[in-house]
Amino acid sequence: MVRTKILAKNYQRPAIDMLRGHALSASQAIRFLAVGFLLLTVAASAWGQNAVTLAFIGVNVIPMDTERVLPRHTVLVQGDRIVSIEPSDLAIVPKGAQRISAEGQYLIPGLIDVHSNLLSDKYIADEYADEELAVIVANGVLTIRDPIGKPELLVYRDQIEDGELFGPSLYVGSPQLAGVGYGNAANSRMVATPFEAAAAVREFEAAGYDFIKLAFGITPDIYEGIVLTARGRLPVIGDVGPDIGLGRALESAHQIEHLDQYLETLMDEATPRAKGLSGVGVWVVENWAEIEKLNIGRIETVVRATVESEIWNTPTLAFLNSSFGTGRSDEEIEASSDYGFVSPSVREELLRDRDRFWSDPPEESFRMRYVELRNRIVAGLHRAGGKLMAGSYSPEWLFLPGFALHRELESLVSAGLPPFAALWAATRSPATFLSWGGAGRTEYARVDSEGIHFETATTVEIDFGRIAVGKRADLVLLGANPLDDIRNTTLIEGVVLRGRWIQRDELDAILERSAEVLSDAPLLPGFQEKERR
């Protein structure tokens, strides 16, 4: 069974501990077996030894090289590779190929979410990770980066790559490095000195993590210890605290999450940066009044500095704009597609901070200004050629993995990006960044459509994120054109995961069964309120 495969290799002990801790009820055992059988069936078809050639007939291809649609083409997939893209009236379909009639439908690269934590990272038991990973795939998200890592995620990553586990390709950040004053965050390593920080970077590199994740509470001397040690080893990603500031982060090639410290650059120089609204600053009521004093005229300067630094940004617009700006009513949350994928106890915990913030929210004018400025920065970065990536910030506040990325795409368009640019932020841009980071390198000479070329004369191929002959066959078949309306990314007719076709009825079965299991998954015993970032 798929669940058994998850527990293979180095992952036996958590399962043994779980089984020693409590016995499964009859209903839990039935669900355990049912979902395992379902995912085993899908996984078997997804990694069969002699999979037939796939032929998508008459499909409209959005290759994500330039903004264009290739109408009525036939796309052939053999193994895990795209082998042919030809106009349908010229294409030759091999005998025995599985023909998929796709007239009027649209083929895009598999979507990528670069800020997707799992519920099983801290809220529910690790044994539920397989359901979460399957749900992500069913939403057309075929690659994720989990920025805050733990050893189990490294096991999942390798098992997915080896074809032993059904799920999206997985990139894993390190346990987040945090200052001593940050608190007892989940999956974090608190460091008190530059030497401790440098040792942690070397440890995480040796363990096999793909990135070094930063949280808050990092002092300037500790920051220097991290970035200097990480240089040439692993890219640094994550939060930027007020003691570091945006300027130093840009100099360090630090991949920035949440637009941290961008609003602070619009402040008067005399205003303490601790009065900003990045990170935990949104929780300080008196900080919100500062937003009226921000100088919009400085946006162009900070955008230009960002573009010149060539760093990537993950704005997490949908989560932050909604959670601290416009808000989501109880009715909206209950009507959301991901509402039924958590148990009541987990849902209560996920919404605890939301309820606390909205029990006494800042003035509406401040909150709307917050949304406006964040949108202006993102739109400015897009117009200037900045590197933007789509990240959902799941699963916080019930923005669950897989589902939430589609909200992020909508938010990017609402901020002023054309649908093609939003789609680029969830395909080509993150594929480039993840390939760069996956090479364990932080410096490069140039990037072009074929790869990332390092100063050492080596090249790392960008193997996914676009539709081209020879590229990995991670594809999503849509019922309508996302370039007309980005919301069409939710109209999924099927996905191709590493070369294997999973049609709509199979995706529906995955969602149905996983919802049944995850809605019974209890909040971990003794769960304590933790810092979220």
C-alpha positions as CSV (number, residue, x, y, z in Angstrom):
1,M,0.0,0.0,0.0
2,V,1.1,3.6,-0.6
3,R,1.0,4.3,3.1
4,T,3.3,1.4,3.7
5,K,5.7,2.8,1.2
6,I,5.7,6.1,3.0
7,L,6.9,4.3,6.1
8,A,9.6,2.6,4.2
9,K,13.3,3.6,4.3
10,N,14.0,5.8,7.3
11,Y,10.4,6.5,8.4
12,Q,9.5,3.5,10.5
13,R,9.7,5.0,14.0
14,P,6.9,7.6,13.8
15,A,4.4,5.0,12.7
16,I,5.5,2.6,15.4
17,D,5.2,5.4,18.0
18,M,1.7,6.2,16.7
19,L,0.5,2.6,16.9
20,R,2.0,2.2,20.3
21,G,0.2,5.3,21.4
22,H,-3.3,4.3,20.4
23,A,-5.2,1.6,18.5
24,L,-7.1,2.4,15.4
25,S,-10.8,2.3,15.6
26,A,-12.7,0.1,13.1
27,S,-13.8,3.1,11.1
28,Q,-10.3,4.5,11.0
29,A,-8.9,1.2,9.9
30,I,-11.5,1.0,7.0
31,R,-10.6,4.5,5.9
32,F,-6.9,3.7,6.2
33,L,-7.3,0.7,3.9
34,A,-9.7,2.4,1.5
35,V,-7.5,5.4,0.8
36,G,-4.4,3.2,0.6
37,F,-6.0,1.1,-2.0
38,L,-7.2,4.1,-4.0
39,L,-3.8,5.8,-4.0
40,L,-2.1,2.4,-4.7
41,T,-4.3,2.1,-7.8
42,V,-3.4,5.6,-9.0
43,A,0.3,5.2,-8.1
44,A,0.4,1.9,-10.0
45,S,-1.0,3.5,-13.1
46,A,1.3,6.5,-12.5
47,W,4.5,4.5,-12.4
48,G,3.7,1.4,-14.4
49,Q,6.8,-0.2,-16.0
50,N,5.3,-0.3,-19.5
51,A,3.1,2.8,-19.6
52,V,1.6,3.5,-23.1
53,T,2.3,6.6,-25.1
54,L,-0.1,9.4,-24.3
55,A,-1.6,11.4,-27.2
56,F,-3.5,14.5,-26.5
57,I,-5.5,15.1,-29.7
58,G,-6.6,18.6,-30.8
59,V,-5.5,20.3,-27.6
60,N,-4.7,24.0,-27.3
61,V,-1.2,24.2,-25.9
62,I,0.0,27.1,-23.7
63,P,3.8,26.3,-23.8
64,M,4.8,29.1,-21.4
65,D,7.8,30.2,-23.6
66,T,6.1,33.4,-24.8
67,E,2.5,34.5,-24.4
68,R,0.9,32.4,-27.1
69,V,-1.5,29.5,-27.7
70,L,-0.7,26.7,-30.1
71,P,-4.3,25.8,-31.4
72,R,-5.4,22.2,-32.2
73,H,-2.1,20.5,-31.5
74,T,-1.3,16.9,-30.7
75,V,1.1,16.3,-27.8
76,L,2.8,13.0,-27.4
77,V,4.2,11.8,-24.1
78,Q,6.4,8.7,-23.7
79,G,7.7,7.7,-20.3
80,D,8.1,10.9,-18.3
81,R,9.1,13.0,-21.4
82,I,7.2,15.2,-23.9
83,V,8.4,13.8,-27.2
84,S,6.3,15.6,-29.8
85,I,4.2,18.8,-30.2
86,E,2.7,19.1,-33.7
87,P,-0.4,20.5,-35.4
88,S,-3.0,17.8,-35.2
89,D,-3.5,17.6,-38.9
90,L,0.2,16.9,-39.3
91,A,0.9,14.7,-36.3
92,I,1.4,11.0,-36.5
93,V,0.0,9.1,-33.4
94,P,1.8,5.8,-32.7
95,K,-0.1,2.6,-32.8
96,G,-1.3,1.6,-29.4
97,A,-1.1,5.1,-27.9
98,Q,-3.7,6.1,-25.4
99,R,-5.7,8.8,-27.3
100,I,-7.1,11.6,-25.2
101,S,-9.6,13.8,-27.1
102,A,-8.9,17.3,-25.9
103,E,-10.7,19.5,-28.5
104,G,-11.5,22.9,-27.0
105,Q,-9.3,22.2,-23.9
106,Y,-6.0,23.8,-22.8
107,L,-2.8,22.2,-21.8
108,I,-0.5,24.0,-19.4
109,P,2.6,23.0,-17.4
110,G,2.0,21.6,-13.9
111,L,1.5,24.4,-11.4
112,I,4.2,25.1,-8.8
113,D,3.7,26.5,-5.3
114,V,6.9,27.7,-3.6
115,H,5.3,28.3,-0.1
116,S,3.3,25.3,0.8
117,N,3.6,23.7,4.2
118,L,1.6,20.6,5.0
119,L,-0.8,20.2,7.8
120,S,1.3,17.2,8.8
121,D,4.3,19.4,9.3
122,K,2.9,20.3,12.7
123,Y,-0.9,20.1,13.1
124,I,-1.7,16.5,12.3
125,A,0.3,13.2,12.4
126,D,2.8,12.4,9.7
127,E,0.8,9.4,8.7
128,Y,-1.7,11.7,6.9
129,A,0.9,13.2,4.6
130,D,0.0,10.9,1.7
131,E,-3.5,12.2,1.6
132,E,-2.3,15.8,1.6
133,L,0.2,15.1,-1.2
134,A,-2.5,13.4,-3.3
135,V,-4.9,16.4,-2.8
136,I,-2.2,18.7,-4.0
137,V,-1.8,16.7,-7.2
138,A,-5.6,16.7,-7.7
139,N,-5.5,20.5,-7.7
140,G,-3.0,20.5,-10.6
141,V,-0.1,21.6,-8.4
142,L,2.6,19.1,-9.4
143,T,5.6,20.7,-7.7
144,I,5.8,22.3,-4.3
145,R,8.5,23.8,-2.0
146,D,7.8,23.2,1.7
147,P,9.9,26.1,3.1
148,I,10.1,24.9,6.7
149,G,11.6,21.4,6.6
150,K,11.9,18.4,8.8
151,P,13.5,15.0,8.2
152,E,10.3,13.3,7.2
153,L,9.9,15.7,4.3
154,L,13.3,14.6,2.9
155,V,12.1,11.0,2.9
156,Y,8.9,12.0,1.1
157,R,11.0,14.0,-1.5
158,D,13.2,11.0,-2.2
159,Q,10.3,8.5,-2.4
160,I,8.4,10.7,-4.8
161,E,11.5,11.0,-7.0
162,D,12.0,7.2,-6.9
163,G,8.3,6.5,-7.8
164,E,7.5,5.0,-4.4
165,L,5.1,7.7,-3.2
166,F,2.3,9.4,-5.1
167,G,2.7,13.2,-4.8
168,P,4.1,16.4,-6.3
169,S,7.8,16.9,-6.8
170,L,9.0,18.2,-3.5
171,Y,11.7,20.7,-2.6
172,V,12.5,21.1,1.1
173,G,13.7,24.1,3.1
174,S,15.7,23.6,6.2
175,P,14.2,23.8,9.7
176,Q,13.9,27.6,10.0
177,L,16.7,29.4,11.7
178,A,15.3,31.8,14.3
179,G,16.7,34.2,16.9
180,V,16.4,33.2,20.6
181,G,13.6,35.8,21.1
182,Y,11.5,34.4,18.3
183,G,9.6,31.8,20.4
184,N,9.0,28.1,20.1
185,A,8.2,27.9,16.4
186,A,7.5,24.5,14.8
187,N,10.4,22.9,13.1
188,S,12.8,25.7,14.0
189,R,16.4,25.9,15.2
190,M,17.1,28.8,17.5
191,V,20.6,30.2,17.1
192,A,22.3,32.6,19.6
193,T,25.6,33.3,17.9
194,P,27.0,33.5,14.3
195,F,29.0,30.3,15.1
196,E,25.8,28.4,16.0
197,A,24.2,29.7,12.8
198,A,27.1,28.7,10.6
199,A,27.2,25.3,12.2
200,A,23.4,24.9,11.5
201,V,23.9,25.8,7.9
202,R,26.6,23.2,7.4
203,E,24.4,20.6,9.3
204,F,21.4,21.3,7.1
205,E,23.5,21.1,3.9
206,A,24.8,17.7,5.0
207,A,21.3,16.5,5.8
208,G,20.2,17.2,2.2
209,Y,17.9,20.2,2.6
210,D,17.5,22.3,-0.6
211,F,17.4,25.8,1.0
212,I,18.2,27.6,4.3
213,K,15.0,29.0,5.7
214,L,15.2,32.1,7.9
215,A,12.6,33.2,10.5
216,F,12.5,36.3,12.7
217,G,14.7,37.3,15.6
218,I,17.9,37.1,13.5
219,T,20.4,39.7,14.5
220,P,22.8,41.3,12.0
221,D,25.8,39.4,13.2
222,I,24.0,36.1,13.1
223,Y,22.6,37.0,9.6
224,E,26.1,37.5,8.3
225,G,27.2,34.1,9.7
226,I,24.3,32.5,7.9
227,V,24.7,34.1,4.5
228,L,28.5,33.9,4.4
229,T,28.4,30.2,5.3
230,A,25.5,29.5,2.9
231,R,27.2,31.2,-0.1
232,G,28.2,28.5,-2.6
233,R,26.2,25.9,-0.6
234,L,22.5,26.6,-0.4
235,P,20.3,29.6,-1.2
236,V,18.9,31.5,1.7
237,I,15.1,32.0,1.7
238,G,12.4,33.3,4.0
239,D,11.6,36.2,6.3
240,V,13.5,39.5,6.6
241,G,13.4,41.0,10.0
242,P,13.6,44.8,10.8
243,D,17.1,44.4,12.2
244,I,18.3,43.1,8.8
245,G,16.3,45.4,6.5
246,L,15.6,45.0,2.8
247,G,18.8,46.6,1.6
248,R,21.0,43.9,3.2
249,A,18.7,41.1,2.1
250,L,19.0,42.3,-1.6
251,E,22.8,42.4,-1.3
252,S,22.7,38.8,0.0
253,A,20.7,37.3,-2.8
254,H,18.2,36.4,-0.1
255,Q,14.9,35.1,-1.7
256,I,12.3,37.1,0.1
257,E,8.9,35.8,1.3
258,H,5.8,37.9,2.0
259,L,7.3,41.2,0.7
260,D,9.0,41.5,4.1
261,Q,10.4,45.0,4.8
262,Y,9.1,46.4,1.5
263,L,6.5,48.6,3.2
264,E,9.2,49.7,5.7
265,T,11.3,51.1,2.9
266,L,8.5,53.6,2.3
267,M,8.7,55.0,5.8
268,D,10.4,58.2,6.8
269,E,14.0,57.5,7.7
270,A,13.4,58.6,11.3
271,T,10.7,56.0,11.9
272,P,11.8,52.9,13.7
273,R,11.5,49.9,11.4
274,A,10.0,48.0,14.3
275,K,6.8,50.0,13.6
276,G,6.4,48.4,10.3
277,L,3.8,45.9,9.2
278,S,6.0,43.0,8.0
279,G,5.8,39.8,9.9
280,V,4.7,40.1,13.5
281,G,4.3,43.9,13.0
282,V,0.7,43.4,11.8
283,W,-0.2,42.3,15.3
284,V,0.9,45.6,16.9
285,V,-2.2,47.8,16.7
286,E,-0.4,51.1,16.9
287,N,1.8,50.2,14.0
288,W,-1.2,50.4,11.6
289,A,-1.4,54.2,11.9
290,E,2.0,54.4,10.3
291,I,0.7,53.2,7.0
292,E,-0.8,56.6,6.3
293,K,2.6,58.1,6.4
294,L,4.2,55.8,3.8
295,N,5.6,57.5,0.7
296,I,4.3,55.9,-2.4
297,G,6.8,57.8,-4.5
298,R,9.6,55.5,-3.1
299,I,8.0,52.4,-4.6
300,E,9.8,53.0,-7.9
301,T,13.2,53.2,-6.2
302,V,12.7,50.0,-4.2
303,V,11.4,48.2,-7.2
304,R,14.5,49.2,-9.3
305,A,16.8,48.1,-6.5
306,T,15.1,44.7,-6.3
307,V,15.3,44.2,-10.1
308,E,19.0,45.1,-10.1
309,S,19.7,42.7,-7.3
310,E,18.1,39.8,-9.4
311,I,16.4,38.3,-6.3
312,W,13.1,36.4,-6.4
313,N,10.1,37.4,-4.4
314,T,7.1,35.3,-3.2
315,P,4.5,37.9,-2.1
316,T,1.9,35.4,-0.7
317,L,-0.7,38.1,-1.7
318,A,-3.9,36.0,-1.3
319,F,-3.2,35.0,2.3
320,L,-1.8,38.4,3.6
321,N,-4.2,40.7,1.7
322,S,-7.2,38.6,2.7
323,S,-6.1,37.8,6.3
324,F,-5.1,41.3,7.3
325,G,-6.8,43.4,4.7
326,T,-10.1,42.5,3.2
327,G,-10.9,39.6,5.5
328,R,-12.9,36.4,4.9
329,S,-16.3,36.0,6.5
330,D,-17.3,32.8,8.2
331,E,-19.7,32.1,5.3
332,E,-16.9,32.5,2.7
333,I,-14.7,30.1,4.6
334,E,-17.4,27.5,5.0
335,A,-18.1,27.8,1.2
336,S,-14.5,27.3,0.3
337,S,-13.5,24.2,-1.6
338,D,-11.0,23.2,1.1
339,Y,-13.3,23.5,4.1
340,G,-14.1,19.8,4.4
341,F,-10.5,18.6,4.3
342,V,-9.8,19.2,8.0
343,S,-11.4,18.0,11.2
344,P,-13.2,20.4,13.5
345,S,-10.3,20.5,16.0
346,V,-7.8,21.3,13.3
347,R,-10.1,23.9,11.7
348,E,-10.5,25.6,15.1
349,E,-6.7,25.8,15.6
350,L,-6.1,27.0,12.0
351,L,-8.6,29.8,12.5
352,R,-7.6,30.8,16.1
353,D,-5.2,33.6,15.0
354,R,-7.7,34.8,12.4
355,D,-10.4,35.1,15.1
356,R,-8.0,36.9,17.4
357,F,-7.0,39.4,14.8
358,W,-10.5,40.1,13.6
359,S,-11.9,40.4,17.2
360,D,-10.5,44.0,17.2
361,P,-9.2,44.8,13.7
362,P,-7.4,47.9,12.6
363,E,-9.3,50.7,10.9
364,E,-10.7,49.7,7.5
365,S,-8.9,52.6,5.8
366,F,-5.5,51.3,7.2
367,R,-6.3,47.8,6.0
368,M,-7.3,48.9,2.5
369,R,-4.2,51.0,2.3
370,Y,-2.2,47.9,3.3
371,V,-3.7,45.9,0.4
372,E,-3.3,48.8,-2.1
373,L,0.4,49.2,-1.3
374,R,1.3,45.6,-1.4
375,N,-0.5,45.3,-4.8
376,R,1.3,48.4,-6.1
377,I,4.7,46.9,-5.2
378,V,3.9,43.6,-6.9
379,A,2.6,45.3,-10.0
380,G,5.7,47.5,-10.1
381,L,7.9,44.5,-9.8
382,H,6.1,42.9,-12.7
383,R,6.3,45.9,-14.9
384,A,10.0,46.4,-14.2
385,G,10.9,42.7,-14.9
386,G,11.2,41.5,-11.3
387,K,11.2,37.9,-10.5
388,L,7.9,36.9,-8.9
389,M,6.9,33.4,-7.7
390,A,3.5,32.2,-6.6
391,G,3.2,30.9,-3.1
392,S,0.1,30.2,-1.1
393,Y,1.3,30.3,2.6
394,S,-0.7,27.1,3.2
395,P,-2.1,25.8,5.4
396,E,-2.5,28.8,7.7
397,W,-5.9,30.2,8.4
398,L,-7.5,27.4,6.3
399,F,-5.6,28.2,3.1
400,L,-5.0,24.5,2.4
401,P,-2.3,23.1,0.2
402,G,-3.3,22.7,-3.5
403,F,-6.5,24.7,-3.2
404,A,-4.8,27.9,-2.1
405,L,-2.5,28.4,-5.0
406,H,-5.4,29.1,-7.3
407,R,-6.4,32.0,-4.9
408,E,-2.9,33.3,-5.2
409,L,-3.1,33.4,-9.0
410,E,-6.3,35.3,-8.7
411,S,-4.7,37.8,-6.3
412,L,-1.8,38.3,-8.6
413,V,-4.2,39.2,-11.4
414,S,-6.1,41.5,-9.0
415,A,-2.9,43.3,-8.2
416,G,-2.4,44.1,-11.9
417,L,-0.6,41.2,-13.5
418,P,-2.0,39.9,-16.8
419,P,-3.1,36.2,-16.5
420,F,0.0,35.1,-18.5
421,A,2.3,36.8,-15.9
422,A,0.4,35.2,-13.0
423,L,0.7,31.8,-14.7
424,W,4.4,32.5,-15.3
425,A,4.8,33.0,-11.6
426,A,3.4,29.5,-11.0
427,T,5.4,27.8,-13.8
428,R,8.5,29.2,-15.5
429,S,9.7,31.5,-12.7
430,P,9.6,29.0,-9.8
431,A,11.0,26.3,-12.1
432,T,14.0,28.4,-12.7
433,F,14.5,29.3,-9.1
434,L,14.0,25.7,-7.9
435,S,16.4,24.4,-10.5
436,W,19.0,27.0,-9.3
437,G,18.5,26.1,-5.7
438,G,18.4,22.4,-6.3
439,A,21.9,22.7,-7.8
440,G,23.1,23.8,-4.4
441,R,24.5,27.0,-6.0
442,T,23.9,30.6,-5.1
443,E,25.9,32.3,-7.8
444,Y,25.4,32.1,-11.6
445,A,26.5,33.9,-14.7
446,R,23.2,34.0,-16.7
447,V,19.8,32.4,-17.1
448,D,18.2,31.7,-20.4
449,S,15.4,29.5,-21.7
450,E,17.5,26.4,-21.6
451,G,19.1,26.5,-18.2
452,I,21.1,28.2,-15.5
453,H,24.7,28.7,-16.5
454,F,27.2,29.0,-13.7
455,E,30.5,30.8,-13.6
456,T,32.2,27.4,-13.3
457,A,31.0,26.6,-16.9
458,T,28.4,24.1,-15.7
459,T,24.8,24.3,-16.7
460,V,21.7,23.1,-14.8
461,E,18.8,22.3,-17.1
462,I,15.4,23.7,-16.3
463,D,13.5,20.5,-16.8
464,F,9.9,21.6,-16.0
465,G,7.7,24.6,-15.9
466,R,7.1,24.7,-19.7
467,I,5.8,22.5,-22.5
468,A,8.6,21.7,-24.9
469,V,10.0,18.5,-26.5
470,G,12.3,16.8,-24.1
471,K,11.0,18.4,-20.9
472,R,9.4,16.5,-18.1
473,A,5.8,15.6,-18.6
474,D,4.1,17.4,-15.7
475,L,1.0,18.8,-17.3
476,V,-2.5,20.0,-16.5
477,L,-5.5,19.8,-18.9
478,L,-8.0,22.6,-18.4
479,G,-11.5,23.0,-19.7
480,A,-11.0,26.6,-20.6
481,N,-8.3,29.1,-21.4
482,P,-6.6,30.5,-18.2
483,L,-5.2,33.4,-20.3
484,D,-8.8,34.6,-20.7
485,D,-9.6,34.2,-17.0
486,I,-7.0,32.9,-14.5
487,R,-9.8,31.3,-12.5
488,N,-9.9,28.7,-15.3
489,T,-6.9,27.0,-13.7
490,T,-9.5,25.3,-11.4
491,L,-11.3,23.7,-14.4
492,I,-9.1,20.6,-14.3
493,E,-9.9,17.8,-16.7
494,G,-6.9,15.7,-15.7
495,V,-3.2,15.9,-14.9
496,V,-0.1,14.2,-16.3
497,L,2.2,13.5,-13.4
498,R,5.8,12.6,-14.5
499,G,4.4,11.2,-17.7
500,R,1.3,9.3,-16.3
501,W,-2.3,10.4,-17.1
502,I,-4.8,10.8,-14.2
503,Q,-8.2,11.7,-15.5
504,R,-11.0,13.7,-13.8
505,D,-12.9,10.8,-12.3
506,E,-9.7,9.5,-10.6
507,L,-8.9,13.0,-9.3
508,D,-12.5,13.2,-7.9
509,A,-12.0,9.8,-6.2
510,I,-8.8,11.0,-4.6
511,L,-10.4,14.2,-3.3
512,E,-13.4,12.3,-2.0
513,R,-11.4,9.7,-0.1
514,S,-8.8,12.1,1.1
515,A,-11.5,14.5,2.4
516,E,-13.0,11.6,4.3
517,V,-9.7,10.7,6.0
518,L,-8.4,14.2,6.6
519,S,-11.7,15.3,8.1
520,D,-11.1,12.7,10.8
521,A,-7.5,13.6,11.4
522,P,-7.2,14.9,15.0
523,L,-5.1,17.8,16.1
524,L,-1.9,16.5,17.5
525,P,-2.1,15.9,21.3
526,G,-0.6,18.6,23.3
527,F,-0.5,21.0,20.4
528,Q,0.6,24.4,21.6
529,E,0.1,27.8,19.9
530,K,3.2,28.4,17.9
531,E,4.6,31.2,15.8
532,R,3.4,30.6,12.3
533,R,6.1,32.0,10.0
